[in-house]
Amino acid sequence: MNHMTGFNPLSRTSAHRRAMSRNMVTSLFRYERITTTKAKAKEVRKAAEKLITRGKVDTVHNRRIAAKFIADERILNKLFTELGPRMKDRKGGYTRILKMGFRQGDAADVVILELVDYKLPEPEEADAKAAKKTKKTSVEKSEAKKE
């Protein structure tokens, strides 16, 4: 029977599982959106949500506990300066899992794990059009001044 297991070992040794979890949480905080399998996403979500809860209150104690899990100092700083304050009014549920389908090779469920307030970056075309418009208006204004 599989009662009281508590977590999914993901068919890995404890050291491999810990390293993978740390890497995936760091990537989630860096990019705010990662693509992975459903089982891994559910395990990573547990650790990520606990760290975001720690990141809401910036104390030395919380930073040291988070630093045990996140090795990259820039990401650790981002957790306490950007992500924690952004989630200040939320009581939990900082991440979301979106289903994408099945992976071609082994038919594993592939999902997107992202932070709840993640916003898609605007396409570069829209930025280029906006830049052209501002150039045109500035050129038109300078021509109007000459006349």
For each residue, the residues with C-beta under 8 A, 3 or more apart:
1:
2: 5
3:
4:
5: 2 8
6:
7: 43 46
8: 5 39 42 43
9: 12 17
10: 17 20 39 40 43
11:
12: 9 16 17 20
13: 16 17
14: 17 18
15: 18 19
16: 12 13 19 20
17: 9 10 12 13 14 20 21
18: 14 15 21 22
19: 15 16 22 23
20: 10 12 16 17 23 24 40
21: 17 18 24 25 43 44 47
22: 18 19 25 26 69 70 71
23: 19 20 26 27
24: 20 21 27 28 34 36 40 44
25: 21 22 28 29 44 47 48 51 69 70
26: 22 23 29 30 70 71 72 75
27: 23 24 30 31 34
28: 24 25 31 32 33 34 44 48 95 113 114 115
29: 25 26 32 48 51 70 75 78 79 83
30: 26 27 72 75 78
31: 27 28 34
32: 28 29 114 115 118
33: 28 112 113 114 115 118
34: 24 27 28 31 112 113 114
35: 100 110 111 112 113
36: 24 40 41 44 110 111 113
37: 40 41 103 108 109 110 111
38: 41 42 97 99 108 109 110 111
39: 8 10 42 43 109
40: 10 20 24 36 37 43 44
41: 36 37 38 44 45 97 111 113
42: 8 38 39 45 46 97
43: 7 8 10 21 39 40 46 47
44: 21 24 25 28 36 40 41 47 48 113
45: 41 42 48 49 95 97 113
46: 7 42 43 49 50
47: 21 25 43 44 50 51 69
48: 25 28 29 44 45 51 52 94 95
49: 45 46 52 53 92 93 94 95
50: 46 47 53 54
51: 25 29 47 48 54 55 66 69 70 79
52: 48 49 55 56 79 83 84 87 94
53: 49 50 56 92 94
54: 50 51 57 62 65 66 79 84
55: 51 52 58 62 66 79 80 83 84 87
56: 52 53 84 85 87 88
57: 54 62 84
58: 55 62 63 80 81 84
59: 62 63
60: 63 64
61: 64 65
62: 54 55 57 58 59 65 66 80
63: 58 59 60 66 67 76 80
64: 60 61 67 68
65: 54 61 62 68 69
66: 51 54 55 62 63 69 70 76 79 80
67: 63 64 70 71 76
68: 64 65
69: 22 25 47 51 65 66
70: 22 25 26 29 51 66 67 75 76 79
71: 22 26 67
72: 26 30 75 76
73: 76 77
74: 77 78
75: 26 29 30 70 72 78 79
76: 63 66 67 70 72 73 79 80
77: 73 74 80 81
78: 29 30 74 75 81 82 83
79: 29 51 52 54 55 66 70 75 76 82 83 84
80: 55 58 62 63 66 76 77 83 84
81: 58 77 78 84 85
82: 78 79 85 86
83: 29 52 55 78 79 80 86 87 115
84: 52 54 55 56 57 58 79 80 81 87 88
85: 56 81 82 88
86: 82 83 117
87: 52 55 56 83 84 90 94 116 117
88: 56 84 85
89:
90: 87 93 94 116
91:
92: 49 53
93: 49 90 116
94: 48 49 52 53 87 90 115 116
95: 28 45 48 49 113 114 115 116
96: 113 114 115 116 118
97: 38 41 42 45 111 112 113
98: 111 112 114
99: 38 109 110 111
100: 35 110 111 112
101: 109 110
102: 107 108 109 110
103: 37 106 107 108 109 110
104:
105:
106: 103
107: 102 103
108: 37 38 102 103
109: 37 38 39 99 101 102 103
110: 35 36 37 38 99 100 101 102 103
111: 35 36 37 38 41 97 98 99 100
112: 33 34 35 97 98 100
113: 28 33 34 35 36 41 44 45 95 96 97
114: 28 32 33 34 95 96 98 118
115: 28 32 33 83 94 95 96 118
116: 87 90 93 94 95 96
117: 86 87
118: 32 33 96 114 115
119:
120:
121:
122: 126 127
123: 126 127
124: 127 128
125: 128 129
126: 122 123 129 130
127: 122 123 124 130 131
128: 124 125 131 132
129: 125 126 132 133
130: 126 127 133 134
131: 127 128 134 135
132: 128 129 135 136
133: 129 130 136 137
134: 130 131 137 138
135: 131 132 138 139
136: 132 133 139 140
137: 133 134 140 141
138: 134 135 141 142
139: 135 136 142 143
140: 136 137 143 144
141: 137 138 144 145
142: 138 139 145 146
143: 139 140 146 147
144: 140 141 147
145: 141 142
146: 142 143
147: 143 144
